[in-house]
């Protein structure tokens, strides 16, 4: 057996050279007659052919070659937002038939399953395989069904039966005849990590461009010709080195790392050849600053959000309420990483055996910087915080706001507050309580909290060498004094610290409640007539995000179309009371105490 060598004339580099030479001959006519290898023009053309061929070779590499990888050559595609087809396009569990297949696939010992309706609830029938005990299998199916239930679904009984009779349709396997290929991470080739090498070193020595340089004895005419050719070659080196570095920067751009890799640089200025060859100088160039990288991450998150079927602008509106501007890009990027997870589980109902969050609620919580993965009572969320929140009317009855109001004296100067970085301990409750009278007394009111979470609502008044920090209440257009000091910088620090603390307090205090009416059992322990209804209870303060109708529409667009969605807007007092009843009701379901569930259902309906 012999290996046939490919003719040199068929090589893309040779073909490209021949094509360029033919084109030059057409354009030059009789003015350029020497097309041999020693001619400088032919040499430059040859260099360009080499550069174009090199780019074509690099771009033809497997896509995995350009992605960030670890020392073992593995690529975390999900972390880069590059989810596979199974994650992006897998059908969610929607119908009873979907659940039947899920039970058979994931519970060992179940050979067949059928789910039917009976008295407003679902009955699960399973066939046990040989060697599996009926009681143990029934308990596994019951636990599995309680955790994997759909919105508006309630399981009544689990029965282990000898067989299930029904019509079956045989469908050909769509993957028959296909062989599974190797994962991309095992087949890609990584780009070699080496500095750019100027092609001037590969030129014939007689040109005077390589490491030896120009001859010692050289007349001015030949020296000028060499320097002119050198200028042409430097231009070629600049373009090719820039393209080379842009290709090497692809991992940083796709990976959207929060820091700037030192290898992501460009030779924007090449006064001489040594600037290309000196790797240390090349690495000192700066292409993107932190702001530029943040903009890149935000743009990538927008693209990924739209690719996964979520509207970008509504998503950003919720994010801006939950996160300060300097954290927006990172938060958006992290959330879009998990979008396929939430999208697949959008139809999933409340976990009756645990404290995990309903998937649609988890996504909403993540956008508002709330707890996305676990539901906890208000008392647990506020551990370590001694401040209590009052609505505006309740606060007005308890305190007189007038002594707290201030106005800018005549001749004073008013400044806005800029964002500054502070260590975490500077925005703790204990630190803020030293300077903020309301926090020291242990109370906040909603207008104060809503305004205080944004730096744009803070003002600094300077008069006769003293500074007064104020908070502008958005609803009443009143200025509430916070503290006076002879140091303006101290007031700027306090404003940033207070703003961060209030954001933290807001993320721990407010919560939404999504309740499936099918779980609100009546006095007989059966689902109610409105079992295909979902109630969403939201704090009234959230109407300030984009308005009441806007937020209600956000939920309606993301909940199943077959469910009737109702909304309840809660005051602070109502939310605190409902929070207690809600978690008692959930605990009744978790411990299978039907009496507690019925009582909790009755109490919860008062708020819905």
ChimeraX attribute file (.defattr): number of C-alpha atoms within 10 A of each C-alpha:
attribute: neighborCount
match mode: 1-to-1
recipient: residues
	/A:1	3
	/A:2	4
	/A:3	5
	/A:4	6
	/A:5	6
	/A:6	8
	/A:7	7
	/A:8	10
	/A:9	10
	/A:10	9
	/A:11	10
	/A:12	14
	/A:13	18
	/A:14	16
	/A:15	14
	/A:16	17
	/A:17	19
	/A:18	15
	/A:19	12
	/A:20	17
	/A:21	16
	/A:22	11
	/A:23	11
	/A:24	16
	/A:25	15
	/A:26	10
	/A:27	11
	/A:28	10
	/A:29	9
	/A:30	8
	/A:31	8
	/A:32	11
	/A:33	9
	/A:34	12
	/A:35	14
	/A:36	10
	/A:37	10
	/A:38	12
	/A:39	11
	/A:40	17
	/A:41	17
	/A:42	18
	/A:43	18
	/A:44	15
	/A:45	16
	/A:46	20
	/A:47	20
	/A:48	19
	/A:49	21
	/A:50	19
	/A:51	21
	/A:52	14
	/A:53	17
	/A:54	15
	/A:55	15
	/A:56	12
	/A:57	10
	/A:58	14
	/A:59	13
	/A:60	9
	/A:61	14
	/A:62	14
	/A:63	13
	/A:64	20
	/A:65	22
	/A:66	21
	/A:67	24
	/A:68	20
	/A:69	17
	/A:70	8
	/A:71	6
	/A:72	6
	/A:73	13
	/A:74	15
	/A:75	18
	/A:76	15
	/A:77	17
	/A:78	13
	/A:79	12
	/A:80	17
	/A:81	21
	/A:82	14
	/A:83	15
	/A:84	11
	/A:85	8
	/A:86	8
	/A:87	14
	/A:88	16
	/A:89	13
	/A:90	12
	/A:91	12
	/A:92	13
	/A:93	20
	/A:94	17
	/A:95	11
	/A:96	15
	/A:97	13
	/A:98	12
	/A:99	20
	/A:100	18
	/A:101	15
	/A:102	16
	/A:103	24
	/A:104	18
	/A:105	13
	/A:106	11
	/A:107	13
	/A:108	13
	/A:109	19
	/A:110	20
	/A:111	16
	/A:112	19
	/A:113	22
	/A:114	20
	/A:115	17
	/A:116	11
	/A:117	12
	/A:118	11
	/A:119	9
	/A:120	16
	/A:121	18
	/A:122	17
	/A:123	18
	/A:124	24
	/A:125	22
	/A:126	27
	/A:127	20
	/A:128	21
	/A:129	15
	/A:130	9
	/A:131	7
	/A:132	12
	/A:133	12
	/A:134	17
	/A:135	10
	/A:136	9
	/A:137	21
	/A:138	20
	/A:139	12
	/A:140	15
	/A:141	22
	/A:142	16
	/A:143	13
	/A:144	17
	/A:145	21
	/A:146	20
	/A:147	17
	/A:148	19
	/A:149	20
	/A:150	21
	/A:151	24
	/A:152	24
	/A:153	22
	/A:154	22
	/A:155	18
	/A:156	15
	/A:157	13
	/A:158	19
	/A:159	18
	/A:160	18
	/A:161	13
	/A:162	11
	/A:163	13
	/A:164	12
	/A:165	6
	/A:166	7
	/A:167	6
	/A:168	6
	/A:169	6
	/A:170	6
	/A:171	6
	/A:172	7
	/A:173	7
	/A:174	7
	/A:175	8
	/A:176	7
	/A:177	7
	/A:178	7
	/A:179	7
	/A:180	7
	/A:181	7
	/A:182	8
	/A:183	8
	/A:184	15
	/A:185	17
	/A:186	11
	/A:187	12
	/A:188	17
	/A:189	15
	/A:190	16
	/A:191	14
	/A:192	8
	/A:193	8
	/A:194	7
	/A:195	15
	/A:196	17
	/A:197	13
	/A:198	20
	/A:199	17
	/A:200	20
	/A:201	14
	/A:202	12
	/A:203	15
	/A:204	12
	/A:205	15
	/A:206	12
	/A:207	18
	/A:208	19
	/A:209	21
	/A:210	17
	/A:211	11
	/A:212	10
	/A:213	13
	/A:214	17
	/A:215	12
	/A:216	6
	/A:217	7
	/A:218	10
	/A:219	9
	/A:220	9
	/A:221	8
	/A:222	12
	/A:223	15
	/A:224	12
	/A:225	13
	/A:226	18
	/A:227	14
	/A:228	12
	/A:229	19
	/A:230	19
	/A:231	15
	/A:232	15
	/A:233	21
	/A:234	20
	/A:235	13
	/A:236	19
	/A:237	24
	/A:238	20
	/A:239	14
	/A:240	22
	/A:241	21
	/A:242	17
	/A:243	15
	/A:244	18
	/A:245	17
	/A:246	16
	/A:247	16
	/A:248	19
	/A:249	19
	/A:250	16
	/A:251	20
	/A:252	20
	/A:253	18
	/A:254	17
	/A:255	19
	/A:256	20
	/A:257	17
	/A:258	13
	/A:259	11
	/A:260	17
	/A:261	12
	/A:262	11
	/A:263	18
	/A:264	22
	/A:265	20
	/A:266	21
	/A:267	20
	/A:268	14
	/A:269	10
	/A:270	13
	/A:271	10
	/A:272	11
	/A:273	17
	/A:274	11
	/A:275	14
	/A:276	23
	/A:277	14
	/A:278	12
	/A:279	14
	/A:280	10
	/A:281	12
	/A:282	20
	/A:283	15
	/A:284	14
	/A:285	16
	/A:286	15
	/A:287	13
	/A:288	14
	/A:289	11
	/A:290	11
	/A:291	10
	/A:292	11
	/A:293	20
	/A:294	21
	/A:295	14
	/A:296	18
	/A:297	24
	/A:298	19
	/A:299	15
	/A:300	20
	/A:301	24
	/A:302	21
	/A:303	14
	/A:304	20
	/A:305	22
	/A:306	13
	/A:307	12
	/A:308	14
	/A:309	11
	/A:310	17
	/A:311	12
	/A:312	14
	/A:313	11
	/A:314	13
	/A:315	17
	/A:316	16
	/A:317	14
	/A:318	19
	/A:319	24
	/A:320	18
	/A:321	21
	/A:322	24
	/A:323	23
	/A:324	18
	/A:325	12
	/A:326	12
	/A:327	13
	/A:328	18
	/A:329	24
	/A:330	17
	/A:331	20
	/A:332	25
	/A:333	21
	/A:334	14
	/A:335	17
	/A:336	23
	/A:337	18
	/A:338	15
	/A:339	18
	/A:340	21
	/A:341	14
	/A:342	18
	/A:343	22
	/A:344	18
	/A:345	18
	/A:346	22
	/A:347	23
	/A:348	21
	/A:349	23
	/A:350	25
	/A:351	22
	/A:352	21
	/A:353	17
	/A:354	16
	/A:355	16
	/A:356	16
	/A:357	20
	/A:358	25
	/A:359	22
	/A:360	20
	/A:361	22
	/A:362	19
	/A:363	24
	/A:364	20
	/A:365	21
	/A:366	20
	/A:367	23
	/A:368	22
	/A:369	21
	/A:370	21
	/A:371	20
	/A:372	19
	/A:373	16
	/A:374	12
	/A:375	19
	/A:376	17
	/A:377	16
	/A:378	18
	/A:379	14
	/A:380	10
	/A:381	16
	/A:382	16
	/A:383	9
	/A:384	11
	/A:385	14
	/A:386	13
	/A:387	17
	/A:388	14
	/A:389	20
	/A:390	19
	/A:391	16
	/A:392	14
	/A:393	11
	/A:394	13
	/A:395	16
	/A:396	13
	/A:397	9
	/A:398	9
	/A:399	11
	/A:400	9
	/A:401	11
	/A:402	10
	/A:403	9
	/A:404	14
	/A:405	14
	/A:406	17
	/A:407	11
	/A:408	16
	/A:409	11
	/A:410	7
	/A:411	9
	/A:412	13
	/A:413	13
	/A:414	16
	/A:415	11
	/A:416	13
	/A:417	18
	/A:418	12
	/A:419	16
	/A:420	10
	/A:421	9
	/A:422	13
	/A:423	8
	/A:424	10
	/A:425	10
	/A:426	17
	/A:427	22
	/A:428	18
	/A:429	22
	/A:430	15
	/A:431	16
	/A:432	21
	/A:433	17
	/A:434	10
	/A:435	15
	/A:436	16
	/A:437	15
	/A:438	16
	/A:439	18
	/A:440	16
	/A:441	12
	/A:442	13
	/A:443	15
	/A:444	18
	/A:445	18
	/A:446	19
	/A:447	17
	/A:448	20
	/A:449	19
	/A:450	20
	/A:451	19
	/A:452	25
	/A:453	24
	/A:454	22
	/A:455	19
	/A:456	14
	/A:457	19
	/A:458	26
	/A:459	23
	/A:460	23
	/A:461	22
	/A:462	22
	/A:463	16
	/A:464	9
	/A:465	11
	/A:466	13
	/A:467	22
	/A:468	21
	/A:469	26
	/A:470	26
	/A:471	24
	/A:472	20
	/A:473	19
	/A:474	14
	/A:475	10
	/A:476	8
	/A:477	9
	/A:478	16
	/A:479	20
	/A:480	21
	/A:481	22
	/A:482	21
	/A:483	16
	/A:484	18
	/A:485	14
	/A:486	14
	/A:487	13
	/A:488	18
	/A:489	11
	/A:490	13
	/A:491	22
	/A:492	20
	/A:493	19
	/A:494	22
	/A:495	30
	/A:496	23
	/A:497	23
	/A:498	27
	/A:499	24
	/A:500	23
	/A:501	21
	/A:502	23
	/A:503	21
	/A:504	19
	/A:505	20
	/A:506	20
	/A:507	19
	/A:508	20
	/A:509	19
	/A:510	19
	/A:511	23
	/A:512	19
	/A:513	18
	/A:514	19
	/A:515	22
	/A:516	22
	/A:517	21
	/A:518	22
	/A:519	24
	/A:520	24
	/A:521	21
	/A:522	16
	/A:523	14
	/A:524	10
	/A:525	13
	/A:526	17
	/A:527	21
	/A:528	17
	/A:529	12
	/A:530	14
	/A:531	20
	/A:532	17
	/A:533	19
	/A:534	22
	/A:535	19
	/A:536	20
	/A:537	20
	/A:538	22
	/A:539	17
	/A:540	15
	/A:541	19
	/A:542	18
	/A:543	15
	/A:544	11
	/A:545	14
	/A:546	13
	/A:547	11
	/A:548	16
	/A:549	9
	/A:550	12
	/A:551	17
	/A:552	17
	/A:553	10
	/A:554	13
	/A:555	17
	/A:556	16
	/A:557	9
	/A:558	13
	/A:559	16
	/A:560	16
	/A:561	9
	/A:562	9
	/A:563	17
	/A:564	14
	/A:565	18
	/A:566	16
	/A:567	16
	/A:568	16
	/A:569	19
	/A:570	20
	/A:571	16
	/A:572	21
	/A:573	12
	/A:574	12
	/A:575	22
	/A:576	18
	/A:577	15
	/A:578	21
	/A:579	19
	/A:580	15
	/A:581	18
	/A:582	18
	/A:583	17
	/A:584	18
	/A:585	25
	/A:586	22
	/A:587	19
	/A:588	20
	/A:589	22
	/A:590	16
	/A:591	13
	/A:592	13
	/A:593	12
	/A:594	15
	/A:595	16
	/A:596	17
	/A:597	25
	/A:598	22
	/A:599	18
	/A:600	23
	/A:601	22
	/A:602	17
	/A:603	16
	/A:604	19
	/A:605	12
	/A:606	8
	/A:607	15
	/A:608	16
